[in-house]
Amino acid sequence: MIICFWEGLEDPTGTNLWGKQFVANDGGFTIYSPQFSTSEWLAAINTSIAIPYLPGILNFHIYGNIAYIGSPDDFQTYNNSDKLAWECGIQYRIANKAVVISLPLFMSKQLEDYIVTMFMAITLSVYDLVST
Amino acid sequence: MMISFIKCFLTEKQAKLLGIEDLPYKTFHRISYLMTARYNIDQSASLHSEQFTSTNYGQIVYHKTSLVFDHLLGYLGEERFNSIMQNFYNEWKFKHPYPDDIRKAFEKESGKDLSWLFDDLISTTKKLDYKITGLRKNQLTIKNIGNIDAPFPVSGIKDDSIVFTQWYNFSGKKTVSLPENKDFDYIKIDPDYVMPEMYTYNNYIRKRGLFRKIEPLHFQLAGVVENTEKTNIYFFPAMGWNEYNNYMLGLLFYNSFLPRNKFEYQLMPMYGFGNHNLAGYFNLEYHILPYESIFKEVTLGLSGKRYAYSNASDDNFEKVKAEVNFHLKRSDPKSKIFNNIILSGTLATGIKYLLADRNPTLSAYFFDLDFIHRNKTYNPYSVIVNAQYYVEYLKASAEFNYQWNYMWKKSAEVRFFGGAFLNKSDSYSPIFNYGLSGNSGIYRLYL
């Protein structure tokens, strides 16, 4: 009998898979991205629909998110000419919405660029572990 | 009686494990009533059956009413109570009595004013609570902190047996004289639990010693049900993990689970094996339940936490938050609409200094104002409005959530979010920006 909790288990840019969690608030996107952060204003619409006719345990949803960002801050080498970001994908929900595992499938160009770089970084560091 | 209560639900071994094997049978009814009363969502027992919420139909109609008549039985004495009941039966057999008829029967034959029972306990949601404030020699001071002036018994107890019992009845604060030639270890209001009283922790005072008003301590692993004879300290093993503290092991201490207490605490000190330092959190809550007010409940809360933000031993951030949560009263207890206004102030490690020159001092003040409206019907929706002030900025956001259940357990959802900075100072730092996916890592932990 032990209380387990995952307080502070977040490091989305790190290599630990369990650390890739965060609370989807603000723009509500499922991709973690430091881009499109703003000190002006932000508006977002998040939608989802459960896939019908699946048994209860297969609680899969299709989702789509779109956000418009008023003057996003520059982040590293990315220029933030884009103000509109969107993504859609499929997600699996456990215990209503206590745990949501998301798999983004399509997204706006800038997010895609960032994600590819991030995954390459992860692959590289795993390679480092193996080689040493 | 006690065994029958336990046998209904639990084996004697299970009851022992939960530390409730000594509780009297009545506890079952008491706890049922308090489950709604201590949240201020109870209803008057004199309503039409269709006006009750499904919970209150059990808690009030079955449990509170039985407690109320047990109170009357204790007050009148068993012999008198039985004789009145038998006369009432003889008079009304094969006929249909109405609620007023039983009141007349009891008031006429006992010669006592029973409005505290029929007007207050049965027909309203007024709460009953007495508190011992002091004892000097045989002068006992009691304060009525409830809404009802009901008769209540006070007993002197020596070696676990009752030496004397006296009944009183008053409002406000009063000092009464106890019998002079009786020796006792401690005084207790209502030791047999004949009254449907809200809180019993304030019913006790010892004749001598330190902390005379605190009942004996009782440590219990995984405590669930309130033990009214003791000051309960429950504990439970706790384990956690995060990137910097790594594995954490500790204990959770708490004082209340079922039914909720007026003052609740949870303390969870832990040791992080990654940074070899202390981590954990605490939460204190005090619930005020006004009788007739626009608020159903006002909760005063104080919470805090401490976790690491790097692998170095001394790199911990700390946060203390004080809040007042106003739960607005619902027009109809069956309504599924909930409104809350929350004011909070947070004192936290100054994250800017922490990131720049690794100087973790408690130096940042945040103030939040939240309005939350929830409609928990079959297709639920909610509106959340927040404003946050920090010395560098003032920002506000609004969120709307709607869930449409188009099929059993299958839903479509939509959320609108809008946030804007209303004011920024020159020293503003982008840590507090609105983001596409919210905050994460240290920033999420932070606020």
Chai-1 contact restraints between the chains, C-beta under 6 A:
chainA,res_idxA,chainB,res_idxB,connection_type,confidence,min_distance_angstrom,max_distance_angstrom,comment,restraint_id
A,I2,B,P237,contact,1.0,0.0,6.0,A-B,restraint_1
A,I2,B,M239,contact,1.0,0.0,6.0,A-B,restraint_2
A,I3,B,F236,contact,1.0,0.0,6.0,A-B,restraint_3
A,I3,B,A238,contact,1.0,0.0,6.0,A-B,restraint_4
A,I3,B,L252,contact,1.0,0.0,6.0,A-B,restraint_5
A,C4,B,M239,contact,1.0,0.0,6.0,A-B,restraint_6
A,F5,B,G240,contact,1.0,0.0,6.0,A-B,restraint_7
A,E7,B,G240,contact,1.0,0.0,6.0,A-B,restraint_8
A,G8,B,N242,contact,1.0,0.0,6.0,A-B,restraint_9
A,G8,B,Y307,contact,1.0,0.0,6.0,A-B,restraint_10
A,G8,B,L445,contact,1.0,0.0,6.0,A-B,restraint_11
A,L9,B,N242,contact,1.0,0.0,6.0,A-B,restraint_12
A,E10,B,S440,contact,1.0,0.0,6.0,A-B,restraint_13
A,E10,B,G441,contact,1.0,0.0,6.0,A-B,restraint_14
A,E10,B,R444,contact,1.0,0.0,6.0,A-B,restraint_15
A,D11,B,E243,contact,1.0,0.0,6.0,A-B,restraint_16
A,D11,B,G441,contact,1.0,0.0,6.0,A-B,restraint_17
A,P12,B,S440,contact,1.0,0.0,6.0,A-B,restraint_18
A,G19,B,E243,contact,1.0,0.0,6.0,A-B,restraint_19
A,F22,B,S440,contact,1.0,0.0,6.0,A-B,restraint_20
A,V23,B,G438,contact,1.0,0.0,6.0,A-B,restraint_21
A,A24,B,G438,contact,1.0,0.0,6.0,A-B,restraint_22
A,N25,B,G438,contact,1.0,0.0,6.0,A-B,restraint_23
A,D26,B,Y434,contact,1.0,0.0,6.0,A-B,restraint_24
A,D26,B,G435,contact,1.0,0.0,6.0,A-B,restraint_25
A,D26,B,G438,contact,1.0,0.0,6.0,A-B,restraint_26
A,G27,B,L436,contact,1.0,0.0,6.0,A-B,restraint_27
A,G28,B,R415,contact,1.0,0.0,6.0,A-B,restraint_28
A,F29,B,L436,contact,1.0,0.0,6.0,A-B,restraint_29
A,F29,B,S437,contact,1.0,0.0,6.0,A-B,restraint_30
A,Y32,B,S437,contact,1.0,0.0,6.0,A-B,restraint_31
A,Y32,B,S440,contact,1.0,0.0,6.0,A-B,restraint_32
A,S33,B,L436,contact,1.0,0.0,6.0,A-B,restraint_33
A,F36,B,L436,contact,1.0,0.0,6.0,A-B,restraint_34
A,S37,B,N433,contact,1.0,0.0,6.0,A-B,restraint_35
A,S37,B,G435,contact,1.0,0.0,6.0,A-B,restraint_36
A,T38,B,N433,contact,1.0,0.0,6.0,A-B,restraint_37
A,T38,B,Y434,contact,1.0,0.0,6.0,A-B,restraint_38
A,S39,B,F421,contact,1.0,0.0,6.0,A-B,restraint_39
A,S39,B,N433,contact,1.0,0.0,6.0,A-B,restraint_40
A,W41,B,A420,contact,1.0,0.0,6.0,A-B,restraint_41
A,L42,B,G419,contact,1.0,0.0,6.0,A-B,restraint_42
A,L42,B,Y434,contact,1.0,0.0,6.0,A-B,restraint_43
A,A43,B,G418,contact,1.0,0.0,6.0,A-B,restraint_44
A,A44,B,F417,contact,1.0,0.0,6.0,A-B,restraint_45
A,I45,B,F416,contact,1.0,0.0,6.0,A-B,restraint_46
A,N46,B,R415,contact,1.0,0.0,6.0,A-B,restraint_47
A,T47,B,V414,contact,1.0,0.0,6.0,A-B,restraint_48
A,S48,B,E413,contact,1.0,0.0,6.0,A-B,restraint_49
A,I49,B,A412,contact,1.0,0.0,6.0,A-B,restraint_50
A,A50,B,K410,contact,1.0,0.0,6.0,A-B,restraint_51
A,A50,B,S411,contact,1.0,0.0,6.0,A-B,restraint_52
A,P52,B,M407,contact,1.0,0.0,6.0,A-B,restraint_53
A,P52,B,K410,contact,1.0,0.0,6.0,A-B,restraint_54
A,G56,B,K409,contact,1.0,0.0,6.0,A-B,restraint_55
A,A67,B,L436,contact,1.0,0.0,6.0,A-B,restraint_56
A,D73,B,P430,contact,1.0,0.0,6.0,A-B,restraint_57
A,A85,B,L436,contact,1.0,0.0,6.0,A-B,restraint_58
